[in-house]
């Protein structure tokens, strides 16, 4: 089956719109998940969670 969600900046295509949105952050430079404790932001929410373990130790 063909992946229906196509990036308009490169040849990549995805199965769902969320994956396309996250991929497009690479082209826009957007990092929509900021750390509330440190001047750093992440493209993926999971990367923010991993980073936050540094601050909380959890």
GROMACS elastic network, one bead per residue, 0.5 to 0.9 nm:
[ bonds ]
;  ai    aj funct       b0    kb
    1     4     6  0.88939   500
    2    13     6  0.85298   500
    2    14     6  0.87472   500
    2    15     6  0.81472   500
    3     6     6  0.74354   500
    3    13     6  0.56344   500
    3    14     6  0.50916   500
    3    16     6  0.79820   500
    4    13     6  0.68789   500
    4    14     6  0.64712   500
    4    15     6  0.61098   500
    4    16     6  0.75323   500
    4    17     6  0.87504   500
    5    12     6  0.86789   500
    5    13     6  0.53879   500
    5    14     6  0.50165   500
    5    15     6  0.62466   500
    5    16     6  0.63263   500
    5    17     6  0.61492   500
    5    19     6  0.86781   500
    5    20     6  0.65435   500
    6     9     6  0.88779   500
    6    10     6  0.83712   500
    6    11     6  0.73172   500
    6    12     6  0.61788   500
    6    14     6  0.63840   500
    6    20     6  0.72649   500
    7    10     6  0.57217   500
    7    11     6  0.64688   500
    7    12     6  0.56924   500
    7    13     6  0.59467   500
    7    14     6  0.81829   500
    7    20     6  0.66908   500
    7    21     6  0.88919   500
    7    23     6  0.81190   500
    7    24     6  0.72402   500
    8    11     6  0.76283   500
    8    12     6  0.85663   500
    8    24     6  0.89191   500
    9    12     6  0.84813   500
    9    24     6  0.81871   500
    9    27     6  0.73557   500
   10    13     6  0.86927   500
   12    20     6  0.86930   500
   12    23     6  0.88760   500
   13    20     6  0.73085   500
   14    17     6  0.72418   500
   14    18     6  0.88018   500
   14    19     6  0.63163   500
   14    20     6  0.59488   500
   15    18     6  0.88532   500
   15    19     6  0.74080   500
   15    20     6  0.82312   500
   16    19     6  0.56630   500
   16    20     6  0.67046   500
   17    20     6  0.50212   500
   17    21     6  0.61599   500
   17    22     6  0.87300   500
   18    21     6  0.50296   500
   18    22     6  0.62849   500
   18    23     6  0.85505   500
   19    22     6  0.52151   500
   19    23     6  0.61020   500
   19    24     6  0.86206   500
   20    24     6  0.61269   500
   20    25     6  0.89119   500
   21    24     6  0.51566   500
   21    25     6  0.67989   500
   22    25     6  0.54470   500
   22    26     6  0.76655   500
   22    43     6  0.70874   500
   22    44     6  0.73404   500
   23    26     6  0.57335   500
   23    27     6  0.76340   500
   24    27     6  0.52236   500
   24    28     6  0.63436   500
   24    29     6  0.83488   500
   24    30     6  0.84085   500
   25    28     6  0.50264   500
   25    29     6  0.54185   500
   25    31     6  0.69425   500
   25    32     6  0.85944   500
   25    43     6  0.66205   500
   26    29     6  0.54123   500
   26    30     6  0.71873   500
   26    31     6  0.89653   500
   26    43     6  0.81577   500
   27    30     6  0.80297   500
   28    31     6  0.89404   500
   29    43     6  0.85393   500
   30    41     6  0.89465   500
   30    42     6  0.83221   500
   30    43     6  0.67377   500
   31    34     6  0.71858   500
   31    40     6  0.88400   500
   31    41     6  0.54185   500
   31    44     6  0.77525   500
   32    41     6  0.67472   500
   32    42     6  0.63676   500
   32    43     6  0.59341   500
   32    44     6  0.78788   500
   32    45     6  0.83819   500
   33    40     6  0.87068   500
   33    41     6  0.53073   500
   33    42     6  0.50220   500
   33    43     6  0.63039   500
   33    44     6  0.68615   500
   33    45     6  0.60267   500
   33    47     6  0.88117   500
   33    48     6  0.65837   500
   34    37     6  0.88131   500
   34    38     6  0.82530   500
   34    39     6  0.75303   500
   34    40     6  0.59392   500
   34    42     6  0.61740   500
   34    43     6  0.89075   500
   34    48     6  0.73468   500
   35    38     6  0.55237   500
   35    39     6  0.66029   500
   35    40     6  0.56728   500
   35    41     6  0.56864   500
   35    42     6  0.79519   500
   35    48     6  0.66872   500
   35    49     6  0.89854   500
   35    51     6  0.80319   500
   35    52     6  0.72869   500
   36    39     6  0.77039   500
   36    40     6  0.85075   500
   36    52     6  0.88855   500
   37    40     6  0.85410   500
   37    52     6  0.83849   500
   37    55     6  0.76561   500
   38    41     6  0.85051   500
   41    48     6  0.73529   500
   42    45     6  0.69070   500
   42    46     6  0.87517   500
   42    47     6  0.64277   500
   42    48     6  0.59210   500
   43    46     6  0.89237   500
   43    47     6  0.76150   500
   43    48     6  0.82997   500
   44    47     6  0.53762   500
   44    48     6  0.67262   500
   45    48     6  0.51099   500
   45    49     6  0.63931   500
   45    50     6  0.88514   500
   46    50     6  0.63023   500
   46    51     6  0.86058   500
   47    50     6  0.51229   500
   47    51     6  0.61706   500
   47    52     6  0.86080   500
   48    52     6  0.60795   500
   48    53     6  0.88280   500
   49    52     6  0.50700   500
   49    53     6  0.66404   500
   50    53     6  0.54532   500
   50    54     6  0.75557   500
   51    54     6  0.56320   500
   51    55     6  0.75804   500
   52    55     6  0.52426   500
   52    56     6  0.62950   500
   52    57     6  0.80230   500
   52    58     6  0.83832   500
   53    56     6  0.50569   500
   53    58     6  0.54008   500
   54    57     6  0.56549   500
   54    58     6  0.81148   500
   55    58     6  0.83608   500
